[in-house]
Amino acid sequence: MTEKKQKTKEEVRKFIEMVAKKNGWYLHPDEDFLEMLIEGLQTNYNRYEYFACPCRMHEGIREKDADVICPCDYCKPDLEEFGHCYCGLYTSEEFHKSGKMPEGIPERRPREKWLA
């Protein structure tokens, strides 16, 4: 049996920076909060071997969690409507330039997926 490689915080940061750059997004402006999100993604990757959203409940089964693998299926609609994703990890360019901080937004994930 092969031992799975654990992701470091630096590897997680590199991943989210790549995703943000590819999509023209920015990262959460508060470095302390961003660090907490990175740690959550790192924990989830090291536990499940995929980047499960750090702000949502998940099953730990890739197929059941596919909609909340970062960047989740709800990220783009959230950015379009609110300027940032549910957890605030990614922000749109317009939101970033406004100087605002991400705040709570409605959950788009269907109830049956997070109450299972």
HELIX and SHEET records of a PDB file:
HELIX    1   1 LYS A    9  ASN A   23  1                                  15    
HELIX    2   2 GLU A   31  TYR A   48  1                                  18    
HELIX    3   3 ARG A   62  ASP A   65  1                                   4    
HELIX    4   4 ALA A   66  VAL A   68  5                                   3    
HELIX    5   5 CYS A   75  PHE A   82  1                                   8    
HELIX    6   6 GLU A   93  SER A   98  1                                   6    
HELIX    7   7 ARG A  111  TRP A  114  1                                   4    
SHEET    1   A 2 TYR A  26  LEU A  27  0                                        
SHEET    2   A 2 TYR A  90  THR A  91 -1                                        
END                                                                             
